Amino acid sequence: MARAEIRAGVARLARRLRSHWRTKLWLGAALAALFCAGFFAVERHPLRPVTTLSPTWLDRAVPFSPHWVWVYQSIYLLLPLGWLCETADQIRRYARGFLLLAAVGFACFLCWPIAGPRPPQLPADPMYRLLVSYDSSANCFPSLHMALAAYAAATAVAVTTGPSRRLFSIVLPAWVALIAYSTLATKQHYWIDLPPGILLGWLAQRLAFTHAAGAVPAAQPPP
C-alpha cells in the first residue's frame, strides 16, 4: 500500500471521528445510560427464576482462565467504533440498531434468565473481581457481549470504504473471535449463548443500515 494511500486513509478516518462529535458525545452517553439501566434492572427483576444449563463438551474443553478477562473487557475499546459514522443519518441508524439489539436481549433475559457457569471460588485476579462486582452473570442467553461486539464490528465495516474497510474486515472479525473465546475462558457464558448473540448483533446492524447513505455494500463478483 502506497504511503499516500495510507495518509489519505488516516485523514479520512480523522474526519469521520470529528464529524458530528457533539452529537456522538451526548448520544453515546445517553445510549450507555439507557443500556446500563435496562441491563441491571432486568438482571435484578427477571420475570422467571434464574436457571442454569449443563455445560457441554465444548464448554468443558475451554479451561477457566481469569487472565482472559482483559480480552473480555476489550469490548469497551470496540464500542466506540460507532464514532466512525460520518453523517447524521448514519448516527441515527446506529442508535436505532443499538436500541433494537438491547430491546431483544433484555426481553430474552426477562423471560428466560440463565446464570453463567462462573466458578464458585473466585480467583484473586483484580480485573476479574472487578468484572464480577458489577456483573452477576445472570443474563446469559443470548450473549449481549457478543451481540455488541458483532454490532460494532459490522457497523465499522459498513460505514467505511477503501483501505480502512479492508483493514477492518480482517482485524475486527479476528478481534470478535478472541472476545468469543474469552467469554468461554472466563466462564461468563456457555457456548450456546454465542451464535445467537453474534446473529443478533449482525441482524441489528443489517436492519438499521439497510439502504443507508454511506453504508457501502461489499463488492460483488462479476456474473
C-alpha positions as CSV (number, residue, x, y, z in Angstrom):
1,M,0.0,0.0,0.0
2,A,1.4,3.4,-1.0
3,R,2.2,5.9,1.7
4,A,0.0,8.4,0.0
5,E,-2.9,6.0,0.2
6,I,-2.2,5.4,3.9
7,R,-2.1,9.1,4.7
8,A,-5.3,9.6,2.8
9,G,-6.9,6.8,4.8
10,V,-5.8,8.2,8.1
11,A,-7.0,11.7,7.2
12,R,-10.4,10.2,6.2
13,L,-10.7,8.4,9.5
14,A,-9.8,11.6,11.4
15,R,-12.6,13.5,9.5
16,R,-15.0,10.7,10.4
17,L,-14.2,10.9,14.1
18,R,-14.5,14.7,14.1
19,S,-17.8,14.8,12.2
20,H,-20.9,15.5,14.4
21,W,-18.7,15.0,17.5
22,R,-21.1,16.8,19.8
23,T,-24.0,14.5,18.8
24,K,-21.8,11.5,19.2
25,L,-20.8,12.5,22.7
26,W,-24.3,13.1,24.1
27,L,-25.9,10.3,22.2
28,G,-23.2,7.9,23.3
29,A,-23.7,8.9,26.9
30,A,-27.4,8.5,26.6
31,L,-27.2,5.1,25.0
32,A,-24.8,3.9,27.6
33,A,-27.0,5.1,30.4
34,L,-30.1,3.5,28.9
35,F,-28.3,0.2,28.3
36,C,-26.9,0.1,31.8
37,A,-30.2,1.0,33.4
38,G,-32.0,-1.7,31.4
39,F,-29.3,-4.3,31.9
40,F,-29.1,-4.0,35.6
41,A,-32.9,-3.6,36.1
42,V,-33.6,-6.8,34.1
43,E,-30.8,-8.6,35.9
44,R,-32.4,-7.8,39.3
45,H,-36.0,-8.2,38.4
46,P,-36.5,-11.2,36.0
47,L,-40.0,-12.5,35.3
48,R,-39.0,-16.1,36.0
49,P,-36.5,-17.8,38.3
50,V,-32.9,-17.9,37.2
51,T,-31.8,-21.2,35.8
52,T,-28.5,-22.8,34.8
53,L,-27.6,-25.1,31.9
54,S,-25.4,-28.2,31.9
55,P,-22.0,-27.5,30.3
56,T,-21.4,-29.3,27.0
57,W,-18.2,-30.9,26.0
58,L,-17.2,-27.6,24.3
59,D,-17.7,-25.6,27.5
60,R,-15.6,-28.2,29.4
61,A,-12.9,-28.2,26.7
62,V,-12.1,-24.5,27.3
63,P,-10.4,-24.3,30.6
64,F,-11.2,-21.5,33.1
65,S,-8.6,-18.7,32.9
66,P,-9.3,-15.4,34.6
67,H,-6.5,-13.8,32.6
68,W,-8.7,-13.8,29.6
69,V,-10.8,-11.1,31.3
70,W,-8.6,-8.5,29.7
71,V,-9.7,-9.7,26.3
72,Y,-13.3,-9.9,27.5
73,Q,-13.2,-6.3,28.7
74,S,-11.6,-5.1,25.4
75,I,-15.1,-4.8,24.1
76,Y,-15.1,-1.3,25.6
77,L,-12.5,-0.5,23.0
78,L,-14.7,-1.9,20.2
79,L,-17.9,0.0,21.2
80,P,-16.5,3.5,20.2
81,L,-16.3,2.3,16.6
82,G,-19.7,3.9,16.3
83,W,-17.8,7.2,16.1
84,L,-16.8,6.1,12.5
85,C,-20.4,7.1,11.4
86,E,-19.9,10.2,9.3
87,T,-23.3,11.5,8.6
88,A,-26.3,12.4,10.8
89,D,-28.3,9.6,9.1
90,Q,-25.6,7.0,9.9
91,I,-25.6,8.1,13.6
92,R,-29.4,7.9,13.8
93,R,-29.3,4.4,12.3
94,Y,-26.5,3.3,14.6
95,A,-28.6,4.4,17.6
96,R,-31.7,2.6,16.3
97,G,-29.8,-0.6,15.8
98,F,-28.3,-0.4,19.2
99,L,-31.7,0.1,20.8
100,L,-33.1,-2.8,18.8
101,L,-30.3,-5.1,19.9
102,A,-30.7,-4.1,23.6
103,A,-34.5,-4.5,23.5
104,V,-34.4,-8.0,22.1
105,G,-31.7,-9.0,24.5
106,F,-33.5,-7.6,27.5
107,A,-36.7,-9.3,26.5
108,C,-34.9,-12.6,26.4
109,F,-33.3,-12.0,29.8
110,L,-36.7,-11.2,31.3
111,C,-38.4,-14.3,30.0
112,W,-35.5,-16.8,30.3
113,P,-32.9,-15.7,32.8
114,I,-29.9,-18.0,32.8
115,A,-26.9,-17.9,35.0
116,G,-23.4,-18.5,33.5
117,P,-21.0,-21.2,34.5
118,R,-18.8,-19.0,36.6
119,P,-16.8,-21.0,39.2
120,P,-18.0,-20.6,42.9
121,Q,-14.4,-19.8,44.1
122,L,-13.2,-16.5,42.6
123,P,-9.6,-16.1,41.8
124,A,-7.5,-13.2,43.2
125,D,-7.2,-11.5,39.8
126,P,-8.2,-7.9,40.3
127,M,-9.7,-7.3,36.9
128,Y,-11.8,-10.5,37.2
129,R,-13.0,-9.5,40.6
130,L,-13.9,-6.0,39.2
131,L,-16.0,-7.8,36.5
132,V,-17.9,-9.9,38.9
133,S,-18.5,-7.0,41.2
134,Y,-20.9,-5.4,38.7
135,D,-22.0,-8.3,36.5
136,S,-23.9,-11.1,38.2
137,S,-23.7,-13.2,35.1
138,A,-27.5,-13.9,35.2
139,N,-28.0,-12.5,31.7
140,C,-26.6,-15.2,29.5
141,F,-28.8,-16.0,26.5
142,P,-28.2,-14.6,24.0
143,S,-24.8,-13.1,24.8
144,L,-25.2,-9.4,24.6
145,H,-21.4,-9.2,24.9
146,M,-21.1,-10.9,21.6
147,A,-24.1,-9.0,20.1
148,L,-22.4,-5.7,20.9
149,A,-19.0,-6.8,19.6
150,A,-20.6,-8.0,16.3
151,Y,-22.7,-4.9,16.0
152,A,-19.7,-2.6,16.5
153,A,-17.6,-4.5,14.0
154,A,-20.3,-4.8,11.4
155,T,-21.0,-1.1,11.6
156,A,-17.4,-0.1,11.2
157,V,-17.1,-2.2,8.1
158,A,-20.4,-0.9,6.7
159,V,-19.7,2.8,7.0
160,T,-16.1,2.8,5.9
161,T,-14.6,2.4,2.4
162,G,-11.2,1.7,0.7
163,P,-8.2,0.6,2.8
164,S,-9.9,1.3,6.1
165,R,-12.7,-1.1,5.2
166,R,-10.3,-3.8,4.0
167,L,-8.3,-3.5,7.3
168,F,-11.4,-3.6,9.5
169,S,-12.7,-6.6,7.5
170,I,-9.6,-8.5,8.6
171,V,-8.9,-7.2,12.1
172,L,-12.3,-6.9,13.5
173,P,-13.6,-10.4,12.9
174,A,-10.4,-11.7,14.5
175,W,-11.0,-9.4,17.5
176,V,-14.6,-10.6,17.8
177,A,-13.4,-14.2,17.7
178,L,-10.9,-13.6,20.5
179,I,-13.7,-12.0,22.6
180,A,-15.9,-15.0,21.9
181,Y,-13.2,-17.3,23.3
182,S,-12.8,-15.1,26.3
183,T,-16.4,-15.4,27.2
184,L,-15.9,-19.2,27.5
185,A,-12.5,-18.9,29.2
186,T,-13.8,-16.5,31.9
187,K,-17.0,-18.7,32.2
188,Q,-19.2,-15.8,31.6
189,H,-21.2,-17.7,29.0
190,Y,-21.9,-21.1,27.6
191,W,-21.0,-21.7,24.0
192,I,-24.7,-21.9,23.1
193,D,-25.1,-18.2,24.1
194,L,-22.6,-17.0,21.5
195,P,-24.1,-17.8,18.0
196,P,-27.4,-16.2,18.8
197,G,-25.6,-13.2,20.3
198,I,-23.5,-12.7,17.1
199,L,-26.5,-13.2,14.9
200,L,-28.5,-10.6,16.9
201,G,-25.7,-8.0,16.5
202,W,-25.4,-8.7,12.8
203,L,-29.1,-8.6,12.2
204,A,-29.5,-5.4,14.2
205,Q,-26.8,-3.7,12.0
206,R,-28.3,-5.0,8.8
207,L,-31.8,-3.8,9.7
208,A,-30.6,-0.4,10.9
209,F,-28.3,0.3,7.9
210,T,-30.4,-1.1,5.0
211,H,-30.4,1.5,2.3
212,A,-28.4,3.9,4.4
213,A,-26.4,6.5,2.5
214,G,-22.8,5.9,3.1
215,A,-23.1,2.2,4.1
216,V,-21.3,0.9,1.1
217,P,-22.1,-2.7,0.1
218,A,-19.3,-5.2,-0.3
219,A,-18.1,-5.7,-3.9
220,Q,-19.9,-8.4,-5.7
221,P,-18.2,-10.9,-8.0
222,P,-18.9,-10.4,-11.7
223,P,-21.5,-12.7,-13.2
